[in-house]
Amino acid sequence: MPLPRRQVVMPDPSLQPYFPHWQLSPSPTRPPPHPLPDIPISSCLLALFILGAATHMTIFQLNRRRSHKFLFSGLLFGFCMARIGALVLRIVWANRPDNTDIALAATIFVAAGVLLLFLVNLVFAQRMLRAYHPRFGWNRVLGWVWKGLFGSVVAVLIMVVTATVYGLLTTNLEAKGKTRDVQRFAGVYLAVLAFLPVVVVAGAVLWPTTPGKKKEIEKFGEGRMRSKVGLLVGTSMLLTLGAAFRAGINFVPRPATDPAWYHSKAAFYCLNFGIELMVVYGYAIARFDRRFHVPDGSSGPGHYGKGVVVVNKEEEVFGEGGEEKEEGDDLEAQKGGGLKEVGRVVHSSRGQSRSRSRGRGRGAAGEESESPTLVEAVLQDGVDGKKEGVSETFVKGEV
């Protein structure tokens, strides 16, 4: 009895392994990037990102020399370097279209780099909220909410990388469908996260204050608050456009043999790298390092507008033994008989001043003094080292 012929069931073409939209070339049957036009376009974008990285690193170094702490310039430098790596990988991939490892690395770099810009805008939105509503913005519960948002960006990054790699390598249709669901969720979440600064800033500006009280804004950085609002809202809207585009195409998959207009090279490069370049150069030209700078150590209402006065703790001032010793410079005074005086002041935890002195030739002696201007008194009194209200604290010695 002949055995029944095995039936081969072809899977849905839309679920066959295919590369994402950004990896399509002019030929639908050849998913990897083609030397033309990918290499020329990637090379131009590479030069622009190198210039952006050099600009932000220069700003960061100049600020560091002036003790102007602003780490976001360094963060945008890191973002530009990540984009440089992604574009280099795409150029290499165009020359070696059959290399799976390069394809995966390029895909991951393209998908994950933009998250750094989302973090920058979230921090700026937090500062705007604290400036317009200090008590609410510095609320401890709200602070934990912000930390949760920052942590969620890292979690979504891990989800995107894992789902992207597994979805490209597996041929299991069920697993591929699950990875696509993860990508859809991550895309929508990142689009909401990109738009969140607009909601926060709009709420901070339009939120009414208590009746009868004038709205006081803790201004920070340079420039008008209106300019800061416009810059932050503008960049957030651009990032939202790119994130919404990437999230939307996940819900309308197309096979590699039948791409849509949103799978084209123009849509990919303009709505990904083009938007990011606008944000990078927009922040550099607007000097966001000056506009969004806040005093170091800000931790509560009033710190943005008035700055922060750092007060050392008692242990830091007096040390473990209750005293802090400050060595003074040697004072040489040649006046009259050509004598030399050398002193050292010791501040005790009781607010008193004790001076110990040494002489070059003869012995040393010291007494307590309560005058805060001991050195000035000695210089004015000359050789004797005495003044009314100041006990003798230096010993004369022959030169």
Secondary structure, 3 states (H helix, E strand, C coil): CCCCCCCCCCCCHHHCCCCCHHHCCCCCCCCCCCHHHHHHHHHHHHHHHHHHHHHHHHHHHHHHHCCCCCCHHHHHHHHHHHHHHHHHHHHHHHHCCCCHHHHHHHHHHHHHCCHHHHHHHHHHHHHHHHHHCHHHHCCHHHHHHHHHHHHHHHHHHHHHHHHHHHHHHCCCHHHHHHHHHHHHHHHHHHHHHHHHHHHHHHHHHHCCCCCCCCCCCCCCCCCCHHHHHHHHHHHHHHHHHHHHHHHHHCCCCCCCCCCCHHHCHHHHHHHHHHHHHHHHHHHHHCCHHHHCCCCCCCCCCCHHHHCCCCCCCHHHHHCCCCEEEECCCCCCCCCCCCCECEEEEEEECCCCEEEEEECCCCCCCCCEECCCCHHHHHHHHCCCCCECCECCCCCCECC
